[in-house]
Amino acid sequence: MEQEKIDRINHLAHKAKTIGLTPEEIQERRCLREEYLAAIRASLVSQLDNTYVQDQDGNVHRLEKKK
């Protein structure tokens, strides 16, 4: 996610705490938050896909997704 979008989320959060948001800004904040969370989830999935565990015997296993 681009830094300018993160800055916009922070700006809207600060504005919501101080003077409040218009309905358009509330919708914009909701969309930006959803995009931000999707990016975090994708990053975490990618990191877990590249994680390996070594057992006591020295064998290396890739983490498997739960069904």
N, C-alpha and C positions, 0 to 999 in steps of 0.2 A: 504494500500500500504506500502511496506517495506521502511524503512528509507534509505537503500542503493540506492533504485531506485530514491527517491527524491533527494538524494545527487548527483546522476548521472545527473538528469535533471538540477540541479543547476550548476554542472560542465560544462555541454554542453552549457548552457546559457551564462556562463562567457566566455567560449572559443569562442563562436559565436561573442561576442562583441569585443574580443581582436584580435584573429588571424584568425578567420573563421573556418568553419567546412567542412569536406569532405562530399561527397554525402552519404556515409554510416552512418556518424554521424548525418546528417540531417534526414535520415530515422529513425534512432534509437531515436532521439529526438521526432519526430512526434509520433512514437508508444508509447513512455513513456508518452508523454503528453496526448494522447488519453486514456491510462490506468488510469492516474491520474484523469482526468476529469470524467471518468466513476465511479471511486471510490468516488469522491466528490458527484456526482449526487445520487449514491446509498445511501450514508450517509444521504443526505438531505431528500430523499424520506422516509427512515426509520424513521428519526426524525419527519417528518410531519405525518407519519402513527401513531405515538404514541403521537400526540398532541390533547389535548382536550380543548374545549372552554366552559366557564361557562357563562350562560346568566344571566339577572338581577333577574330572579326568582330562581336562584340557581341550575337550571338543567344543567347537564354536557353533552356536545355533542362532539362526535368525528368529526374531520374535514373530509369532504368528498372530493373525487377527482372530479374535474370538468370533464364534458363529452365533 
